[in-house]
Amino acid sequence: MELRQLRYFVRVVELGSMGRAAQDLGVVTSALSQQISRLESELSTRLLQRTSTGVVPTAAGLALRQEAELVLRHAASAIHAAKAARLAGHVSIGMAPTTSSVLGVPLLQAMQRRYPDVRLHLVESLSGNLSHMLGRRQLDLAVLFHAGSQQGWTLLPMLTEQLFVVAQPDRYPLPTNGKLSLKDIVTLPLVLPTGSHGLRAIVDAAFFHYGHEPNVVAEVDGLSMLMDIVHAGLAATIQPGAAVVRANDKQLLRIPLLHDKMVRRNLVASLSDDQLSPAGLAARVVLVDVMRELVSEGHWPGAELTM
């Protein structure tokens, strides 16, 4: 027996008509009749008597109605109590600057809709720093690009990101369609993060396998300053698509790199489930949902879901 069946039954008795009850409940009459029939079969008794003008309850139906109304009132009270004790708390979530540019605002909006009493603390830093902060319990959750051999964490591989050459249009002789190979950019002046940055490790490894070194003319660990240099036309860069999501970067040329190592993994890392608060567990669900939605709807350039 389901609450839905009891609610349907009570409404049919109140209105005295299958048709009117179906319209009131927003279901088709055949579906409503089927649910009532199932209820009668489960109880092995007739609950409604059909008449020329509609339906009336039998003696068993009258008895059920009285108890059903009590059950439905209790259920409504339980729902009200649950809503009154809404989930609350504080959750710290870390993400890299490129990730926050595409994920930060949608995540905050989704949390405010679903858990308005949970307060978020969003931390923007390099993936390596976030990993250390998570290890020291300074964060509850983080979107990382690598997690090493950390023990006791929950790791969810979420997506991979295609890397792009990003440059001022007409500043360098680059094709505006198709893809680039490392051969096409071996002499291209680049501004990149330093060697401790996960993205730089990906770029260096790809060039190493190609047998060359990237033409790095400047090293910058801050995304804003790095993109300022690109805007000024002083150098190009290699970044995931999320790096150019912000409005002032839409004018930049973005060409995908055709190389199997030019991808970046994104992992949702968190403390183990027994260490996360209920608010932290809820925030992780929302974080995963938002990441999936952004990729599925094409709002995360160059990203592909892995789970």
Secondary structure, 3 states (H helix, E strand, C coil): CCHHHHHHHHHHHHHCCHHHHHHHHCCCHHHHHHHHHHHHHHHCCCCEEECCCCEEECHHHHHHHHHHHHHHHHHHHHHHHHHHCCCCEEEEEEECHHHHHHHHHHHHHHHHHHCCCEEEEEEECCHHHHHHHHHCCCCCEEEECCCCCCCCEEEEEEEEEEEEEEECCCCCCCCCCCCECHHHHCCCCEEECCCCCHHHHHHHHHHHHHCCCCCEEEECCCHHHHHHHHHCCCCEEEEEHHHHCCHHHCCCEEEEECCCCCEEEEEEEEECCCCCCHHHHHHHHHHHHHHHHHHHCCCCCCEEECC
